[in-house]
């Protein structure tokens, strides 16, 4: 998987949108504010596009990023990340 600079910039914009949507749908916030949302979005793009190569048939894509699958992955990542950080912050 090779990513060009312009494709990476587009992925950053998509990651910000997907991360914020993931936070909104999950009803939780990722740690580190907007930067955390972008990290969640980028990680979900990496998981869907680069690692699992998963997409729903007929779903819309932007620059090779399947939108629906990536939003679902972002929601799951926000839930996991916020649960883990909440658990560890309460233990201290």
N, C-alpha and C positions, 0 to 999 in steps of 0.2 A: 504494500500500500504506500504510494507516494503522494504527498500533498504539496501543492504549489503554495506560494505565499498568498496569492489572491484568494485561493480556495480556503486557506487558513483564516484569512480575514472574514470571509463570508461565514465560515464555521463559527467564528467568535460571535458574530452578530446573531446567528441562529442559536448558538449556545446560550446567550444572554436571554433571548426570548423564551427558549425551551426551559431554562432553569427557573425563570420567574413563573412561567406557567406551571411547572412541576411543583413549585412551592405553593402556588395558589390552589391547585387541585388537591395536593396532599393536606392542605390546611396547616402546614408547619413551615418554619423558616429554616433554611440551611445556615449553619454558622458562618460568620465572616461576611454577612450582608450580600451586596450585589456581586462581590468577588466570589463568594461561596456559590451563588446561583450560577455564575459563569463556569465555575469549576465543575459543578454538577452537570451542567449542560454539555460541556466538553467531554466529560467522562462518559456520559450516556451516549454521545455521538460515537466516541471511540468504541464502546462496547457493542453498539448496534452495527456500525459500519465496518470497523476494523477487526473485531474479535468474533462476534457471533454470525456476522453476515446475514442478519435477520431482517425481513421486511414483510409486511402484509401485502398480498397481491392487490394491485390497483391503488395503493396509497400514494398520495402526492409526495414528490421528492424535490428538494432544492439543492443543487450542487452535489447530487449523490447522497444526500441525507434524507432518509425516510422520516417524515414528520411525525406521524402517529406513533410508530414504534419507539421513536426517540423520546417523545413526551411520556409514554408509559414507563420507559426505563428511568427517566428523570424523576417521576413521581415516586417510584420504588426507591431510588437512591436518596431522595430527600427524606423519606420516611426512615430508612435505615440509618442515614448519617445523623439526623436529629435525634433519633432514639439512642444511638450509641453515645453521642456527646451529652445528652441529658442524663443518661445513666451514670456516666463517669463524673459529671459535675456534681451530682447529688451525693456520690460516695466520698467526695473530698471534704 
